[in-house]
Every structure is written in structure tokens, then in C-alpha cells.
């Protein structure tokens, strides 16, 4: 059954069990959600808010402001706990957001401007931000669009969005348009029209996408702007993963902080360049005179999913992200992934063998690579498979399509517009079950970002506005 909205999904889904006196027993077999801690913290917060003293409010939030208090952000809470426990979490998160707003509204006689800015700066760093990561996708790329549609419709689309390979194309669309334009793009009729338009422009030589097809798709959907210009348009940080075409070079995550003048189109084409099938791409940038110039002229780049499908460590370092949502459609590993369920012996056993296998590959790789390091393209393929086998492909929230088994050779297959729209709807529907958890885990971070932007607008020096614009609130 297809559900056109989150409310439709809730209405047609199984109603969670009502308060269960044995909820604590279920969680006793795994990392337990401690409902008593949230109840205590909530009552304390209500009392402090009622009193309205600045020093007590600041002390309360300094004491504990993070998205997983008492393990309330764990997937198990939303899969097995009672509705009463989930309502408690929702109320607690709402009170936190209102408490932050109350601090912002304090008069300067109760909390001076410098102290207020210092508090929200500190709170933002302590709490962290959310990020959406769109994996390598091949012909499943429209699934990512459905995930973005669902999140955008609920006001939950993160301000930091990364993409690799075909995921970079979808991330580029979302991060190069403001909300008003995105509303127009993210509806079924507009998407079908776009899919039909692109399909008509495909080359007729074969059933596989080639470099010319990818260039056509990118130029149709992506404006010819830089990463910095995309951020100014949308308020979202686009991050594109690219891999080096040469040995002994490092992968990169292109974004408005590290590469503000680099142009989107070549970056996304490079991230989509599957090694051995699509030619490597040289990046381009907006030069000092505004002309298009090569970026790192001596290097070319290929498929970003080869080395950094989900750039968690870089997003954590650059943007302070610590809650990650991934739309995972990478055909090379999709078959091995499962929806998140509760912890238990089987999950522990699977995690053990997964970790052991990665360590074995890491131990063998130097010896295997040394045997073929001068044999092209075997050396490149060896590096690619090492990266594929040792990456982490999951995040805090994992949205996975219905279709798990995809022939990797079909990654660049051309798909019909109707099939593309089905994938969009599949992505949207598979996101609905995660909405409540995402909302509770991101509400406070979003509130902190909103307040920091307001503080920036009120600062006549512009100091805070400039720092916030570059994603570094310091």
C-alpha cells in the first residue's frame, strides 16, 4: 500500500502497544532506554522554566544537552517501546526546544548579549547537527529523491547533505534550490516530467548510460554554480565525494567550506564516473576573474562511492555533525543490509564477523597491492575493492529500498520514467517509519541553528553572520 503522506502512513500502520508494565524487561536484554531519567529531567526542566532564573536555566542545559539522553534516540525505542514512552520523549524534546527559546528571549538585564552568544555557541557544539547522506545508487538513484521528499515535507531535511556517485546528483538538486523551488520540484508530476525529458535526451547507442548521458542529466538538473553559490541559494551545505583516478592520492569531500569556488557540474560528473566504464573527470572552478578554470589541473577524479560512500568522519569534523541519516542504495553492498531491529545475539554475531572480515582484508591488502602496484588497471581495481570492503555503510538511521538484490552490472542501466517514479515513491514510503525518531533526534539541533541565525542577524558587526554562513559557529 502506498501512503502519500506521513499522516497516511501513521493512520494505516499498526498501532504500537499501549503502556506495557514490562517495557523495562524487554529493554533489560539490551541497551536499555531509562524512562525514569527522562521523567525526572522533564519535571526538573518544567520547574526551572516556571521559575525563569537565567542561571538555573543555563546550568540545566550545561548539565546535559544531547540527543541521546537515557538512550532515547535508539532505534529500539521506536520499534518496541510503548506509545506512552515515545510520547514522553516527544514532550521532553519539545520542552528542551522551548527552554532554549526562553533563554534567547531573556532580557539583557538577566543575560547579557555576550553571555547569550557564548551559551548558544557552546550548546550547539555540545549537541551537534544532523546530516543526510545519499549513497552511491546507480539506477536506484530516484529512491534518494523520495527520501528527500518525505523529510522535506516534514520540515526535517538536514542542512548538511552529502552524496556520492548518483547520490551526488540528487544531493546537488536538493542543495542548489531554495525551499520554494524545491517544493515545485519535489512533486510527482514535476518529477515525471523531468524523468521523461531526460529519457528523451538519452543516446540511442546502447542501454547503458555513457559520459554524454551523464553530462546531459547533470546539465538538465544542476545549475552551473559553485558550492558556495549553492549554499547561498538553499541554505544547505552540499558535500560531494570524489575519488582520485591515480594511485597514492586521497579522496575528497567537496563542499562550500573546503572548496567554495569549485563548480557543481564537473564535481557531480566526476562522482558519477564509474571506474572502467566512465572516463575520469577534471574538476572546474570559478577563477579570480569569474571565468571557468581547471581545479587541480594535474588530477582527475572518479566515482566517490569507491572510497568514501558515506563521509561520516569528514562531516563530523567540518560541520560538527553527530546524527546521521543515510539513504542506502549502493548496489555493491545493498544485498547485505537489513532494516535496523533490536539488539540481540544474532546481531552481535553478525557484527563480530563483519568486523573480523574487515580486519582480515586490511591485513592482507598491503601484500596483495605490492604484487600488482605497477600493473594497471589491476592496481586500481585492487584499491577499489579494498575500499569497498572496508567502508562502513550504515548510520544512525538507515533508509533501505524494497529491492535489495541488484545486479551490479546494471548500475548504469537506463530506466524508464515510470520505473523511476516508482523508486521515488518507494523511497518516500520507507522514510515514514523513521520520521518520529528523526524528529525527536533533530528538533533541538534545528532550534539551536535557528537561534544562532537570529543572533547573527542582530549582530551589527556581522561577525557571527560570516562565521555561521561558513558553517563554523565559533
C-alpha positions as CSV (number, residue, x, y, z in Angstrom):
1,X,0.0,0.0,0.0
2,X,1.3,3.4,-1.0
3,X,0.9,6.3,1.5
4,X,1.0,9.8,0.1
5,X,1.9,11.5,3.4
6,X,3.3,10.8,6.8
7,X,-0.2,11.1,8.3
8,X,-1.5,8.4,5.9
9,X,1.3,6.1,6.9
10,X,0.6,6.6,10.7
11,X,-3.2,6.0,10.1
12,X,-2.6,2.8,8.2
13,X,0.2,1.4,10.3
14,X,-0.2,-1.0,13.2
15,X,-0.8,0.9,16.4
16,X,2.0,0.5,18.9
17,X,1.1,-1.4,22.1
18,X,-0.2,0.8,24.9
19,X,1.8,1.3,28.1
20,X,3.3,-2.1,29.0
21,X,4.3,-2.6,32.6
22,X,7.0,-4.9,31.4
23,X,8.6,-2.4,29.0
24,X,11.7,-2.3,31.2
25,X,12.1,-6.1,31.0
26,X,12.2,-6.0,27.2
27,X,14.9,-3.5,27.3
28,X,16.8,-5.3,30.0
29,X,18.2,-7.7,27.4
30,X,19.8,-4.9,25.5
31,X,21.0,-1.3,26.0
32,X,18.1,0.0,28.0
33,X,16.1,3.2,27.5
34,X,15.8,4.6,31.0
35,X,12.4,6.2,31.1
36,X,12.8,7.3,34.7
37,X,15.7,9.6,33.8
38,X,13.6,11.4,31.2
39,X,10.7,11.7,33.6
40,X,13.0,13.2,36.2
41,X,14.7,15.6,33.7
42,X,11.4,16.7,32.3
43,X,9.9,17.6,35.7
44,X,13.1,19.4,36.7
45,X,13.1,21.4,33.4
46,X,9.4,22.4,33.8
47,X,10.1,23.7,37.3
48,X,13.2,25.7,36.2
49,X,11.3,27.1,33.3
50,X,8.5,28.2,35.5
51,X,10.9,30.0,37.9
52,X,12.6,31.7,34.9
53,X,16.0,32.3,36.5
54,X,18.8,32.6,33.9
55,X,21.5,31.0,36.0
56,X,19.4,27.9,36.6
57,X,18.3,27.6,33.0
58,X,21.9,27.8,31.8
59,X,23.1,25.3,34.5
60,X,20.3,22.8,33.5
61,X,21.3,22.8,29.8
62,X,25.0,22.7,30.5
63,X,24.4,19.7,32.7
64,X,23.1,17.6,29.8
65,X,22.1,18.7,26.3
66,X,22.5,15.8,23.8
67,X,20.3,13.9,21.5
68,X,20.5,10.5,23.2
69,X,19.8,11.2,26.9
70,X,19.0,7.9,28.6
71,X,19.3,6.2,25.2
72,X,16.1,7.9,24.0
73,X,17.4,8.2,20.4
74,X,18.0,4.5,19.9
75,X,16.1,2.7,17.1
76,X,14.8,0.1,19.6
77,X,12.7,2.8,21.4
78,X,10.7,3.4,18.3
79,X,10.3,-0.3,17.4
80,X,9.4,-2.0,20.6
81,X,8.6,0.6,23.4
82,X,5.1,1.7,24.4
83,X,3.4,4.7,22.9
84,X,3.5,6.3,26.4
85,X,7.3,6.2,26.4
86,X,7.5,7.7,23.0
87,X,5.1,10.5,23.9
88,X,7.3,11.2,26.9
89,X,10.3,11.6,24.7
90,X,8.4,13.9,22.4
91,X,7.3,16.1,25.3
92,X,10.8,16.2,26.7
93,X,12.3,17.3,23.4
94,X,9.6,19.9,23.0
95,X,10.4,21.3,26.4
96,X,14.1,21.5,25.6
97,X,13.4,23.5,22.5
98,X,11.0,25.8,24.3
99,X,13.6,26.2,27.1
100,X,16.2,27.3,24.6
101,X,13.8,29.8,23.1
102,X,13.2,31.1,26.7
103,X,16.9,31.7,27.2
104,X,17.0,33.5,23.8
105,X,14.2,35.7,25.0
106,X,15.8,36.7,28.3
107,X,16.4,40.4,28.6
108,X,19.9,41.8,28.6
109,X,19.4,42.7,32.3
110,X,19.1,38.9,33.1
111,X,21.6,37.6,30.5
112,X,23.9,40.0,28.5
113,X,24.5,39.5,24.8
114,X,28.0,38.1,25.1
115,X,26.9,35.5,27.6
116,X,24.0,34.6,25.5
117,X,26.1,34.1,22.4
118,X,28.7,32.1,24.3
119,X,26.0,29.8,25.7
120,X,24.4,29.1,22.3
121,X,27.8,28.6,20.7
122,X,28.7,26.1,23.4
123,X,25.3,24.4,23.3
124,X,25.5,24.0,19.5
125,X,28.9,22.4,19.7
126,X,27.8,20.1,22.5
127,X,24.6,18.9,20.9
128,X,25.9,18.6,17.3
129,X,24.0,18.6,14.0
130,X,22.2,16.2,11.7
131,X,23.3,15.1,8.2
132,X,21.7,13.2,5.4
133,X,24.0,11.0,3.3
134,X,22.9,9.7,-0.1
135,X,24.9,6.7,-1.1
136,X,26.1,5.5,-4.5
137,X,23.0,4.4,-6.2
138,X,23.4,3.6,-9.9
139,X,19.9,3.0,-11.4
140,X,18.3,3.2,-8.0
141,X,19.1,7.0,-7.6
142,X,15.4,8.1,-7.7
143,X,14.9,6.3,-4.4
144,X,17.0,9.1,-2.8
145,X,14.6,11.7,-4.2
146,X,11.7,10.0,-2.4
147,X,13.7,10.1,0.9
148,X,14.3,13.8,0.4
149,X,10.6,14.4,-0.4
150,X,9.5,12.8,2.8
151,X,12.0,14.6,5.0
152,X,11.3,18.0,3.3
153,X,7.5,17.6,3.7
154,X,8.0,17.2,7.5
155,X,10.5,20.1,7.8
156,X,13.2,17.6,8.7
157,X,15.6,17.9,5.7
158,X,19.1,18.4,7.3
159,X,21.2,21.5,6.4
160,X,24.2,19.2,5.6
161,X,23.6,16.7,2.8
162,X,26.3,14.5,1.2
163,X,26.2,12.4,-1.9
164,X,28.4,10.1,-3.8
165,X,28.1,8.8,-7.4
166,X,24.4,9.0,-8.4
167,X,23.6,10.2,-4.8
168,X,25.7,13.3,-5.5
169,X,23.3,14.1,-8.4
170,X,20.2,14.0,-6.1
171,X,22.0,15.9,-3.3
172,X,23.0,18.5,-5.9
173,X,19.4,19.1,-6.9
174,X,18.2,19.4,-3.4
175,X,21.1,21.7,-2.3
176,X,21.0,24.1,-5.3
177,X,17.4,25.3,-4.9
178,X,15.7,27.2,-2.2
179,X,12.7,25.8,-0.4
180,X,10.1,27.4,-2.7
181,X,11.7,26.0,-5.8
182,X,12.2,22.6,-4.1
183,X,8.5,22.4,-3.3
184,X,7.9,22.8,-7.0
185,X,10.5,20.1,-7.9
186,X,9.6,17.5,-5.3
187,X,6.1,16.5,-6.6
188,X,5.2,13.5,-8.7
189,X,4.1,15.4,-11.8
190,X,7.2,17.6,-11.9
191,X,9.5,14.6,-11.4
192,X,7.8,12.5,-14.0
193,X,8.1,15.4,-16.5
194,X,11.9,15.7,-15.6
195,X,12.4,11.9,-16.0
196,X,10.6,12.0,-19.4
197,X,12.7,14.9,-20.5
198,X,16.0,13.2,-19.6
199,X,14.9,9.9,-21.1
200,X,14.2,11.6,-24.4
201,X,17.7,13.0,-24.5
202,X,19.5,9.7,-23.9
203,X,21.8,8.5,-26.6
204,X,20.5,5.6,-28.6
205,X,23.8,3.7,-28.9
206,X,23.1,1.2,-26.0
207,X,21.1,0.5,-22.9
208,X,23.8,1.8,-20.6
209,X,24.5,5.4,-19.6
210,X,27.7,6.8,-21.0
211,X,29.6,10.0,-20.3
212,X,27.4,12.0,-22.6
213,X,24.2,10.8,-21.0
214,X,25.6,11.7,-17.5
215,X,26.6,15.1,-18.7
216,X,23.1,15.7,-20.2
217,X,21.4,14.7,-16.9
218,X,23.7,16.9,-14.8
219,X,23.3,19.9,-17.1
220,X,19.5,19.4,-17.1
221,X,19.1,19.2,-13.3
222,X,22.1,21.1,-11.9
223,X,22.6,24.9,-12.3
224,X,26.1,26.0,-13.3
225,X,27.1,27.4,-9.9
226,X,29.8,26.8,-7.2
227,X,29.4,25.1,-3.9
228,X,29.4,28.5,-2.2
229,X,26.7,29.8,-4.5
230,X,24.6,26.7,-3.9
231,X,24.8,27.3,-0.2
232,X,23.7,30.9,-0.6
233,X,20.7,29.8,-2.7
234,X,19.5,26.9,-0.5
235,X,21.0,27.4,3.0
236,X,22.1,23.7,2.7
237,X,25.7,22.5,2.6
238,X,26.2,20.2,-0.4
239,X,29.0,17.7,0.1
240,X,30.2,15.6,-2.9
241,X,32.5,12.6,-2.6
242,X,35.1,12.1,-5.3
243,X,37.9,9.5,-5.6
244,X,41.3,10.1,-7.2
245,X,41.9,8.4,-10.6
246,X,45.6,8.0,-9.7
247,X,47.3,5.8,-7.2
248,X,48.6,7.2,-3.9
249,X,46.2,10.1,-3.9
250,X,43.5,10.9,-1.3
251,X,39.7,11.1,-1.8
252,X,38.0,14.4,-1.2
253,X,34.7,15.6,0.1
254,X,33.9,18.8,-1.9
255,X,31.7,21.4,-0.1
256,X,31.2,25.1,0.5
257,X,33.8,25.1,3.3
258,X,36.8,23.3,1.8
259,X,36.2,24.0,-1.9
260,X,33.8,27.0,-2.1
261,X,34.8,28.1,-5.7
262,X,34.6,24.6,-7.3
263,X,31.7,24.2,-9.7
264,X,29.0,21.7,-9.1
265,X,28.5,20.2,-12.6
266,X,32.0,18.8,-13.1
267,X,32.1,17.6,-9.4
268,X,28.9,15.6,-9.8
269,X,30.0,14.2,-13.2
270,X,33.3,13.1,-11.5
271,X,31.5,11.5,-8.6
272,X,29.3,9.5,-11.2
273,X,32.3,8.3,-13.2
274,X,32.3,4.6,-12.5
275,X,35.9,3.3,-12.9
276,X,36.5,1.3,-16.1
277,X,33.1,2.4,-17.6
278,X,33.1,6.2,-17.5
279,X,36.2,8.4,-18.1
280,X,37.7,10.3,-15.2
281,X,36.8,14.0,-14.9
282,X,38.9,17.1,-14.3
283,X,37.2,19.4,-11.8
284,X,36.5,23.1,-12.7
285,X,36.3,26.2,-10.5
286,X,35.3,29.8,-10.8
287,X,38.5,31.7,-11.3
288,X,39.5,35.1,-9.8
289,X,38.1,36.8,-12.9
290,X,34.9,34.8,-12.8
291,X,36.0,32.5,-15.7
292,X,35.8,28.7,-15.7
293,X,39.2,27.3,-14.9
294,X,40.5,23.8,-14.2
295,X,40.7,22.9,-10.5
296,X,43.9,21.0,-9.6
297,X,44.7,20.7,-13.3
298,X,47.1,17.7,-12.9
299,X,44.5,15.4,-11.4
300,X,41.3,13.7,-12.5
301,X,38.5,12.1,-10.4
302,X,36.1,9.2,-10.4
303,X,33.2,7.6,-8.6
304,X,33.0,8.9,-5.0
305,X,31.4,5.8,-3.6
306,X,34.7,3.8,-4.3
307,X,36.5,5.3,-1.4
308,X,34.0,7.4,0.7
309,X,30.4,6.4,0.1
310,X,29.3,7.8,3.5
311,X,31.8,10.5,4.6
312,X,30.8,10.5,8.3
313,X,34.2,11.4,9.7
314,X,34.6,14.4,7.4
315,X,31.1,15.7,8.1
316,X,31.7,15.3,11.8
317,X,35.0,17.3,11.6
318,X,33.9,20.0,9.2
319,X,30.3,20.6,10.2
320,X,30.1,19.1,13.7
321,X,27.5,16.5,12.7
322,X,26.8,13.6,15.1
323,X,23.4,12.3,14.0
324,X,23.5,10.7,10.6
325,X,20.6,9.6,8.3
326,X,21.6,7.6,5.2
327,X,19.6,6.6,2.2
328,X,21.5,3.5,1.2
329,X,21.1,2.1,-2.3
330,X,24.7,1.1,-3.2
331,X,24.2,-2.0,-5.4
332,X,27.5,-3.5,-4.3
333,X,26.5,-3.9,-0.7
334,X,22.8,-3.4,-0.6
335,X,22.1,-7.1,-0.5
336,X,23.9,-7.5,2.8
337,X,22.0,-4.8,4.7
338,X,18.9,-5.2,6.8
339,X,16.5,-2.8,8.4
340,X,17.5,-1.9,12.0
341,X,16.0,-4.2,14.6
342,X,16.5,-4.7,18.2
343,X,19.9,-5.9,19.6
344,X,20.5,-9.5,20.4
345,X,22.9,-12.4,20.0
346,X,22.4,-12.7,16.2
347,X,23.2,-9.0,15.7
348,X,26.2,-9.3,17.9
349,X,27.4,-12.4,16.0
350,X,26.9,-10.6,12.6
351,X,28.8,-7.5,13.9
352,X,31.7,-9.7,15.1
353,X,32.1,-11.4,11.7
354,X,31.8,-8.1,9.8
355,X,34.5,-6.5,11.9
356,X,36.7,-9.6,11.7
357,X,36.4,-9.7,7.9
358,X,37.3,-6.0,7.6
359,X,40.4,-6.5,9.7
360,X,41.4,-9.5,7.6
361,X,41.1,-7.5,4.4
362,X,43.2,-4.7,6.0
363,X,45.9,-7.2,6.9
364,X,46.1,-8.8,3.5
365,X,45.8,-5.7,1.4
366,X,49.4,-4.3,1.6
367,X,50.8,-7.7,0.5
368,X,48.3,-8.1,-2.4
369,X,48.7,-4.5,-3.5
370,X,52.5,-4.8,-3.5
371,X,52.3,-7.6,-6.1
372,X,50.3,-5.5,-8.6
373,X,51.3,-2.0,-7.8
374,X,52.8,-1.5,-11.2
375,X,50.2,-3.4,-13.2
376,X,47.4,-1.1,-14.5
377,X,44.4,-1.4,-14.2
378,X,44.8,-4.3,-11.7
379,X,46.3,-1.9,-9.1
380,X,43.4,0.5,-9.4
381,X,40.9,-2.4,-9.1
382,X,42.7,-3.7,-6.1
383,X,42.5,-0.4,-4.3
384,X,38.8,0.0,-5.3
385,X,37.8,-3.4,-3.9
386,X,39.8,-2.8,-0.7
387,X,37.9,0.5,-0.2
388,X,34.5,-1.2,-0.9
389,X,35.1,-4.0,1.6
390,X,36.4,-1.8,4.5
391,X,33.9,1.1,4.4
392,X,31.1,1.5,6.9
393,X,27.8,1.6,5.0
394,X,25.3,2.3,7.8
395,X,24.4,5.3,10.0
396,X,22.1,6.1,12.9
397,X,19.1,5.9,10.7
398,X,19.2,3.7,7.6
399,X,16.6,4.0,4.9
400,X,16.8,1.0,2.6
401,X,14.7,0.2,-0.5
402,X,12.4,-2.7,-1.1
403,X,14.6,-4.0,-3.8
404,X,17.7,-5.4,-2.1
405,X,19.3,-7.6,-4.8
406,X,20.5,-5.5,-7.7
407,X,22.8,-6.7,-10.4
408,X,26.0,-4.5,-10.1
409,X,26.4,-4.7,-13.8
410,X,23.1,-2.8,-14.1
411,X,24.4,0.2,-12.1
412,X,24.4,2.4,-15.3
413,X,21.3,0.9,-16.9
414,X,18.8,3.3,-18.3
415,X,15.5,3.1,-16.6
416,X,12.0,4.1,-17.8
417,X,10.4,7.2,-16.3
418,X,7.6,5.2,-14.8
419,X,10.1,2.9,-13.0
420,X,12.0,6.0,-11.8
421,X,8.8,7.4,-10.3
422,X,8.1,4.0,-8.5
423,X,11.5,4.3,-6.9
424,X,10.7,7.8,-5.7
425,X,7.5,6.6,-4.1
426,X,9.4,3.6,-2.6
427,X,11.9,6.0,-1.0
428,X,9.2,8.2,0.4
429,X,7.3,5.3,1.9
430,X,10.4,3.7,3.5
431,X,11.2,7.0,5.2
432,X,7.9,7.3,7.0
433,X,8.7,4.7,9.7
434,X,11.7,6.7,10.7
435,X,10.1,10.2,10.9
436,X,9.3,10.2,14.6
437,X,12.8,9.2,15.6
438,X,14.4,11.7,13.3
439,X,12.1,14.5,14.5
440,X,12.9,13.8,18.2
441,X,16.6,13.4,17.5
442,X,17.0,16.7,15.4
443,X,14.5,19.1,17.0
444,X,16.9,20.6,19.5
445,X,19.8,20.9,16.9
446,X,17.4,22.7,14.5
447,X,16.3,25.1,17.2
448,X,19.9,25.9,18.1
449,X,20.7,26.6,14.4
450,X,17.6,28.9,14.2
451,X,18.6,30.8,17.3
452,X,22.2,31.2,16.1
453,X,21.0,32.7,12.8
454,X,18.8,35.2,14.7
455,X,21.8,36.2,16.8
456,X,23.8,36.6,13.6
457,X,21.2,38.9,12.1
458,X,21.2,41.0,15.2
459,X,25.0,41.4,15.4
460,X,25.8,44.8,13.7
461,X,29.4,43.8,13.3
462,X,28.4,40.9,11.0
463,X,31.0,38.7,12.8
464,X,28.5,36.0,13.7
465,X,26.8,36.1,10.4
466,X,30.0,35.4,8.5
467,X,31.1,32.6,10.7
468,X,27.6,31.0,10.6
469,X,27.4,31.3,6.8
470,X,30.5,29.2,6.5
471,X,29.2,26.6,8.9
472,X,31.7,27.3,11.6
473,X,30.0,28.9,14.6
474,X,33.0,29.9,16.7
